[in-house]
Amino acid sequence: MVKNLTKTERLKNNLLKVGEIAKILGILCSCVDHYADIGLLKVADYTQGKYRLFKKDEVLARMAKIKELKDKGLTLNEIKETFGN
């Protein structure tokens, strides 16, 4: 579903764009995009301009778990299997 929300409305609904997630976590946008492309992150919605939107709490928790598993030496494919994707 494509939404035409203002930034205030998106934030009130806990929806973040890729760049906002990257800024919070101190990582590159391409990393967030890659994780979404391979199925590690779930896209909650899209803006009218076709930007991906993610649920803030869900994506931050998932990224923390991905980091934890990467720190333990798991590959992205192994992490994906761990999540059941």
C-alpha positions as CSV (number, residue, x, y, z in Angstrom):
1,M,0.0,0.0,0.0
2,V,1.4,3.4,-1.0
3,K,1.0,6.2,1.5
4,N,1.2,9.9,1.1
5,L,2.3,10.7,4.7
6,T,4.2,13.7,6.0
7,K,7.4,13.1,7.9
8,T,5.5,13.9,11.2
9,E,2.8,11.4,10.3
10,R,5.4,8.7,9.4
11,L,7.3,9.2,12.7
12,K,4.0,9.2,14.7
13,N,3.2,5.9,13.1
14,N,6.8,4.7,13.8
15,L,7.7,4.3,10.1
16,L,11.2,5.1,9.0
17,K,12.8,5.4,5.6
18,V,16.1,3.7,4.8
19,G,18.2,6.8,5.4
20,E,16.6,7.4,8.8
21,I,17.4,3.9,9.9
22,A,21.0,4.2,8.6
23,K,21.5,7.4,10.4
24,I,20.2,6.0,13.7
25,L,22.4,2.9,13.4
26,G,25.5,4.7,12.0
27,I,25.5,2.4,8.9
28,L,25.3,2.9,5.2
29,C,21.9,3.1,3.4
30,S,23.2,0.4,1.1
31,C,23.5,-2.0,4.0
32,V,19.8,-1.5,5.0
33,D,18.8,-1.8,1.3
34,H,20.8,-5.1,1.0
35,Y,19.3,-6.6,4.1
36,A,15.8,-5.8,2.8
37,D,16.6,-7.1,-0.6
38,I,17.8,-10.5,0.8
39,G,14.8,-10.7,3.1
40,L,16.4,-10.0,6.5
41,L,14.4,-6.9,7.0
42,K,10.6,-6.6,6.2
43,V,9.4,-3.6,4.3
44,A,6.2,-2.4,6.1
45,D,5.1,0.0,3.3
46,Y,6.1,2.4,0.6
47,T,5.8,6.1,0.2
48,Q,4.1,7.7,-2.8
49,G,7.7,8.3,-4.1
50,K,8.4,4.5,-3.7
51,Y,10.7,4.9,-0.7
52,R,10.7,1.8,1.5
53,L,9.2,2.3,5.0
54,F,10.1,0.1,8.0
55,K,8.5,-0.2,11.4
56,K,10.9,1.5,13.7
57,D,10.8,-0.9,16.7
58,E,10.8,-4.0,14.5
59,V,13.7,-3.0,12.3
60,L,15.9,-1.7,15.2
61,A,15.3,-5.0,17.1
62,R,16.1,-7.0,14.0
63,M,19.2,-5.1,13.2
64,A,20.5,-5.6,16.8
65,K,19.9,-9.3,16.4
66,I,21.7,-9.4,13.0
67,K,24.7,-7.6,14.5
68,E,24.7,-10.0,17.5
69,L,24.7,-13.0,15.1
70,K,27.3,-11.4,12.8
71,D,29.6,-10.8,15.8
72,K,29.3,-14.5,16.6
73,G,30.6,-15.3,13.1
74,L,27.4,-16.2,11.3
75,T,27.1,-15.4,7.6
76,L,24.1,-13.5,6.3
77,N,22.7,-16.8,4.8
78,E,23.1,-18.5,8.2
79,I,21.3,-15.5,9.9
80,K,18.6,-15.7,7.3
81,E,18.1,-19.4,8.1
82,T,18.1,-18.5,11.8
83,F,15.2,-16.1,11.2
84,G,13.4,-18.8,9.2
85,N,13.4,-16.8,5.9
